[in-house]
């Protein structure tokens, strides 16, 4: 039996990199996976790699209403949520002298604000 057998895990940014690797590892350890990403196609690729007991959802983590929808779908598909991996993240792709303020705000919305939103709604 895996360390998270029977648990349900939502992983943001699951379409690539650490989010994909985390999703695959949690699935190997027995969790059902909700793989979310702003890019549904890459989230679906992750879900396809895992197979059973996995769903892929498009998820802009900066959208508060979408957090609520994703969690509602998680509950309807799997009965609840046990594990939240707030993995989604982006970088500015530039140095501070060349980063415009809108990019700065987007980085913070994805990397910081989304963590608050995820925890706020998932803890319930």
Backbone as CSV, one residue per row, in Angstrom:
resi,resn,N_x,N_y,N_z,CA_x,CA_y,CA_z,C_x,C_y,C_z
1,UNK,0.847,-1.188,0.000,0.000,0.000,0.000,0.884,1.240,0.000
2,UNK,0.523,2.233,-0.828,1.289,3.465,-0.924,1.043,4.399,0.251
3,UNK,1.925,5.349,0.393,1.852,6.296,1.515,0.621,7.181,1.480
4,UNK,0.023,7.362,0.309,-1.170,8.204,0.207,-2.327,7.442,-0.442
5,UNK,-2.352,6.163,-0.212,-3.391,5.295,-0.766,-4.770,5.818,-0.388
6,UNK,-5.625,5.975,-1.413,-6.993,6.404,-1.161,-7.181,7.893,-0.953
7,UNK,-6.112,8.663,-0.990,-6.207,10.113,-0.834,-6.439,10.757,-2.194
8,UNK,-6.946,11.986,-2.168,-7.161,12.762,-3.387,-6.234,13.962,-3.339
9,UNK,-5.446,14.134,-4.394,-4.474,15.230,-4.462,-4.767,16.128,-5.649
10,UNK,-4.796,17.428,-5.406,-4.911,18.428,-6.465,-3.534,19.057,-6.617
11,UNK,-2.997,18.997,-7.821,-1.679,19.560,-8.102,-1.840,20.643,-9.163
12,UNK,-1.512,21.893,-8.805,-1.543,22.974,-9.784,-0.223,22.990,-10.548
13,UNK,-0.264,23.503,-11.751,0.944,23.516,-12.577,1.396,22.113,-12.919
14,UNK,0.427,21.202,-13.055,0.739,19.785,-13.261,1.077,19.446,-14.708
15,UNK,1.053,20.430,-15.581,1.300,20.168,-16.987,2.749,19.962,-17.367
16,UNK,3.669,20.239,-16.449,5.093,20.080,-16.776,5.926,20.147,-15.495
17,UNK,7.197,19.870,-15.659,8.179,20.064,-14.593,7.837,19.411,-13.271
18,UNK,8.008,20.179,-12.194,7.779,19.654,-10.845,6.335,19.245,-10.614
19,UNK,5.394,19.974,-11.197,3.988,19.614,-11.044,3.675,18.267,-11.656
20,UNK,4.219,18.014,-12.833,4.031,16.710,-13.475,4.689,15.611,-12.657
21,UNK,5.923,15.842,-12.244,6.641,14.832,-11.468,5.943,14.543,-10.141
22,UNK,5.441,15.581,-9.492,4.730,15.409,-8.225,3.452,14.611,-8.438
23,UNK,2.725,14.928,-9.500,1.491,14.200,-9.799,1.764,12.717,-10.018
24,UNK,2.790,12.424,-10.784,3.141,11.030,-11.080,3.556,10.302,-9.806
25,UNK,4.347,10.935,-8.975,4.790,10.304,-7.732,3.622,10.053,-6.787
26,UNK,2.756,11.046,-6.623,1.593,10.861,-5.754,0.700,9.740,-6.263
27,UNK,0.539,9.644,-7.570,-0.270,8.559,-8.145,0.380,7.204,-7.880
28,UNK,1.692,7.127,-8.021,2.394,5.864,-7.736,2.235,5.455,-6.282
29,UNK,2.064,6.438,-5.421,1.892,6.174,-3.988,0.424,5.970,-3.617
30,UNK,-0.465,5.937,-4.628,-1.846,5.560,-4.387,-2.884,6.655,-4.429
31,UNK,-2.491,7.904,-4.655,-3.459,8.999,-4.657,-4.208,9.087,-5.983
32,UNK,-5.434,9.562,-5.892,-6.186,9.976,-7.069,-5.735,11.403,-7.349
33,UNK,-5.572,11.745,-8.621,-4.957,13.020,-8.980,-5.903,13.915,-9.765
34,UNK,-5.951,15.184,-9.354,-6.570,16.244,-10.132,-5.403,17.088,-10.629
35,UNK,-5.065,16.904,-11.897,-3.926,17.594,-12.506,-4.445,18.862,-13.170
36,UNK,-4.060,20.023,-12.637,-4.534,21.272,-13.224,-3.374,22.075,-13.777
37,UNK,-3.701,22.850,-14.793,-2.707,23.723,-15.404,-3.460,24.772,-16.216
38,UNK,-2.841,25.909,-16.406,-3.439,26.925,-17.265,-3.570,26.393,-18.695
39,UNK,-2.728,25.435,-19.039,-2.743,24.793,-20.347,-3.376,23.405,-20.201
40,UNK,-4.630,23.282,-20.609,-5.337,22.011,-20.461,-4.651,20.875,-21.208
41,UNK,-4.075,21.159,-22.355,-3.426,20.111,-23.145,-2.281,19.452,-22.374
42,UNK,-1.450,20.243,-21.722,-0.334,19.645,-20.978,-0.819,18.965,-19.700
43,UNK,-1.872,19.510,-19.082,-2.456,18.834,-17.914,-2.999,17.473,-18.324
44,UNK,-3.629,17.410,-19.503,-4.161,16.143,-19.995,-3.037,15.159,-20.309
45,UNK,-1.913,15.652,-20.821,-0.765,14.772,-21.065,-0.315,14.120,-19.762
46,UNK,-0.271,14.911,-18.690,0.106,14.363,-17.378,-0.909,13.312,-16.949
47,UNK,-2.187,13.637,-17.067,-3.235,12.679,-16.689,-3.119,11.395,-17.506
48,UNK,-2.827,11.525,-18.793,-2.680,10.344,-19.647,-1.479,9.497,-19.226
49,UNK,-0.416,10.135,-18.760,0.754,9.396,-18.277,0.410,8.574,-17.040
50,UNK,-0.470,9.113,-16.228,-0.839,8.453,-14.976,-1.884,7.373,-15.214
51,UNK,-2.896,7.709,-15.993,-3.938,6.731,-16.283,-5.135,6.846,-15.359
52,UNK,-5.536,5.740,-14.788,-6.742,5.677,-13.965,-6.717,6.651,-12.786
53,UNK,-7.913,6.978,-12.342,-8.107,7.807,-11.150,-7.426,9.166,-11.248
54,UNK,-7.431,9.715,-12.461,-6.824,11.034,-12.692,-7.722,11.834,-13.617
55,UNK,-7.894,13.114,-13.288,-8.582,14.008,-14.212,-7.694,15.226,-14.441
56,UNK,-7.850,15.808,-15.603,-7.125,17.029,-15.950,-8.136,18.167,-16.081
57,UNK,-7.777,19.325,-15.522,-8.638,20.492,-15.603,-7.825,21.716,-15.989
58,UNK,-8.420,22.572,-16.810,-7.806,23.870,-17.085,-7.996,24.704,-15.827
59,UNK,-6.932,25.410,-15.426,-7.006,26.126,-14.154,-6.059,27.319,-14.164
60,UNK,-6.638,28.489,-14.309,-5.882,29.726,-14.128,-5.918,30.019,-12.636
61,UNK,-4.800,29.815,-11.953,-4.770,29.932,-10.494,-4.944,31.358,-10.001
62,UNK,-4.923,32.333,-10.916,-5.167,33.720,-10.505,-6.654,34.043,-10.473
63,UNK,-7.477,33.127,-10.934,-8.921,33.327,-11.036,-9.615,32.689,-9.824
64,UNK,-10.087,33.534,-8.926,-10.696,33.053,-7.688,-11.909,32.163,-7.948
65,UNK,-12.758,32.548,-8.887,-13.940,31.744,-9.205,-13.530,30.374,-9.750
66,UNK,-12.450,30.330,-10.509,-12.006,29.050,-11.063,-11.529,28.111,-9.960
67,UNK,-10.896,28.657,-8.922,-10.518,27.822,-7.774,-11.749,27.112,-7.223
68,UNK,-12.813,27.844,-7.048,-14.036,27.264,-6.499,-14.605,26.201,-7.433
69,UNK,-14.575,26.449,-8.729,-15.068,25.469,-9.702,-14.219,24.194,-9.693
70,UNK,-12.901,24.360,-9.665,-11.995,23.200,-9.653,-12.226,22.357,-8.404
71,UNK,-12.386,23.011,-7.268,-12.620,22.261,-6.029,-13.991,21.586,-6.023
72,UNK,-14.980,22.226,-6.611,-16.305,21.616,-6.728,-16.228,20.375,-7.616
73,UNK,-15.507,20.471,-8.726,-15.333,19.316,-9.617,-14.567,18.206,-8.908
74,UNK,-13.542,18.571,-8.160,-12.770,17.582,-7.402,-13.678,16.811,-6.450
75,UNK,-14.526,17.534,-5.756,-15.443,16.889,-4.812,-16.441,15.999,-5.539
76,UNK,-16.980,16.470,-6.653,-17.972,15.666,-7.365,-17.343,14.424,-8.007
77,UNK,-16.098,14.533,-8.463,-15.426,13.397,-9.104,-14.866,12.387,-8.105
78,UNK,-14.305,12.890,-7.001,-13.580,12.016,-6.073,-14.074,12.058,-4.630
79,UNK,-15.082,12.866,-4.351,-15.657,12.873,-3.009,-15.024,13.831,-2.020
80,UNK,-13.965,14.505,-2.399,-13.301,15.441,-1.492,-11.865,15.662,-1.897
81,UNK,-11.125,16.285,-0.997,-9.715,16.604,-1.244,-8.922,16.398,0.034
82,UNK,-7.779,15.741,-0.088,-6.905,15.508,1.058,-5.577,16.237,0.956
83,UNK,-5.105,16.438,-0.273,-3.765,16.989,-0.488,-3.856,18.100,-1.525
84,UNK,-3.294,19.257,-1.200,-3.194,20.351,-2.157,-1.716,20.666,-2.358
85,UNK,-1.277,20.609,-3.605,0.087,20.991,-3.949,-0.015,22.265,-4.788
86,UNK,0.221,23.398,-4.140,0.193,24.705,-4.805,1.510,24.884,-5.550
87,UNK,1.617,24.259,-6.688,2.876,24.221,-7.420,2.987,25.251,-8.534
88,UNK,1.859,25.717,-9.068,1.904,26.619,-10.223,2.806,27.815,-9.930
89,UNK,3.612,28.177,-10.894,4.504,29.316,-10.716,5.076,29.780,-12.044
90,UNK,5.414,31.057,-12.069,6.040,31.642,-13.254,7.159,32.565,-12.792
91,UNK,7.997,32.959,-13.728,9.038,33.943,-13.462,8.860,35.133,-14.386
92,UNK,9.528,36.205,-14.051,9.412,37.424,-14.847,10.152,37.297,-16.175
93,UNK,11.159,36.443,-16.227,11.912,36.260,-17.453,12.816,37.428,-17.799
94,UNK,13.081,38.261,-16.826,13.874,39.447,-17.086,14.525,39.911,-15.790
95,UNK,15.448,40.841,-15.917,16.022,41.430,-14.707,15.117,42.559,-14.225
96,UNK,15.355,43.019,-13.021,14.476,44.012,-12.401,14.420,45.317,-13.197
97,UNK,15.514,45.678,-13.846,15.525,46.929,-14.602,14.633,46.887,-15.838
98,UNK,14.380,45.681,-16.340,13.592,45.537,-17.560,12.239,44.873,-17.344
99,UNK,11.846,44.704,-16.102,10.556,44.099,-15.793,9.521,45.190,-15.593
100,UNK,8.457,45.130,-16.396,7.402,46.132,-16.229,6.513,45.730,-15.046
101,UNK,5.790,46.687,-14.527,5.011,46.466,-13.313,3.879,45.462,-13.523
102,UNK,3.277,45.415,-14.695,2.216,44.436,-14.953,2.756,43.008,-14.877
103,UNK,3.950,42.799,-15.385,4.579,41.478,-15.280,4.856,41.149,-13.817
104,UNK,5.349,42.113,-13.069,5.611,41.944,-11.630,4.333,41.514,-10.903
105,UNK,3.220,42.187,-11.210,1.951,41.857,-10.564,1.473,40.462,-10.959
106,UNK,1.672,40.066,-12.217,1.273,38.734,-12.656,2.087,37.652,-11.944
107,UNK,3.390,37.860,-11.828,4.237,36.894,-11.115,3.727,36.714,-9.690
108,UNK,3.423,37.792,-9.022,2.925,37.702,-7.647,1.530,37.067,-7.582
109,UNK,0.693,37.356,-8.564,-0.642,36.755,-8.589,-0.556,35.236,-8.725
110,UNK,0.338,34.769,-9.589,0.487,33.328,-9.790,1.259,32.687,-8.645
111,UNK,2.384,33.274,-8.269,3.286,32.638,-7.303,2.868,32.813,-5.843
112,UNK,2.143,33.860,-5.530,1.789,34.129,-4.131,0.288,34.147,-3.882
113,UNK,-0.426,34.992,-4.609,-1.861,35.134,-4.358,-2.601,33.816,-4.566
114,UNK,-2.176,33.041,-5.538,-2.864,31.779,-5.818,-2.703,30.785,-4.672
115,UNK,-1.602,30.862,-3.948,-1.395,29.976,-2.801,-2.437,30.287,-1.723
116,UNK,-2.661,31.567,-1.471,-3.698,31.963,-0.515,-5.061,31.463,-0.974
117,UNK,-5.385,31.681,-2.237,-6.691,31.248,-2.746,-6.850,29.735,-2.636
118,UNK,-5.826,29.010,-3.025,-5.907,27.553,-2.938,-6.142,27.084,-1.530
119,UNK,-5.356,27.597,-0.596,-5.517,27.202,0.802,-6.871,27.635,1.349
120,UNK,-7.266,28.857,1.050,-8.526,29.405,1.549,-9.703,28.502,1.205
121,UNK,-9.766,28.054,-0.053,-10.909,27.266,-0.485,-10.714,25.766,-0.265
122,UNK,-9.504,25.273,-0.336,-9.267,23.828,-0.185,-9.387,23.370,1.269
123,UNK,-9.025,24.202,2.205,-9.079,23.814,3.616,-10.517,23.479,4.036
124,UNK,-11.474,24.197,3.462,-12.882,23.915,3.792,-13.235,22.490,3.451
